[in-house]
Amino acid sequence: MHADVGDRLHVHGRNVGTPDQFSEIIEIRGEDGAPPYVVRHEDGTEGLVFPGPDATVERPPAHETT
């Protein structure tokens, strides 16, 4: 897994009816973009995360310049 600051960590719900969780990656603690990550959750809390196999990194959409 590789991430950059500003990417989103998407943790998929493991059970039916369990919502997915999204967090913004605000700091990379591993080498070359590897975990662990310091993230800001949707409720504003921050924490250190060691993502498991149910997590993916999503890049923010590129901003178009006009």
N, C-alpha and C positions, 0 to 999 in steps of 0.2 A: 504494500500500500504506500502510495506517495501523495503528499498534499502540499499546498502552499497556503500561506496566511491569506485569509479571505475566502477560501473554499468552504463548502458546506459538508458536514459529516451527516450522512443519512443512515440512521439505524432503523432497519426494517423490523416491523412488529413480528414477533415469533408466533403468536397465536391469533386465530381468527378473532377479529374485534379489537385487537390491540393496535392502537395507532402508531404510525411511524414517528420517529423523533428526528428533528432537524436541529443542528447546531452550527454556529459559525466558528471556524478554526481561527483562533486569534494568536496562537503561538505554537511553534513546532519544537518539541524537546528532543526528538530523535535525530539521527544523522541523515542528511540528504532527503529530507521530507518524510522520514519514517516516524511512526508513533513512538512515544505518546504525544498527544495533542492537548493543549489547553483550549477549551471551547467555551463559547457563550451560548447557553441554551435559549430557547424561545421566551422563557419567563424572565430572562435577564441574569440568571445565576451563572456562575462560571465554575469550571471544574477540570481536572485532569482526567483524560480518557485514554484507555488502551483498547481501541476498537477490536471487536471480534469478527468472525466470519459473516455476521449478519449486517455489517456496515459497509458502506461505499462512500467514496469521496466524489463530490459533484463540483465541477468548475462553474463559477458564475458566468452568465452569458457575456460575451464580448460587447462592449459599448460601441455603437456605430458613431462615426464622426461624419458630420454633414457640413 
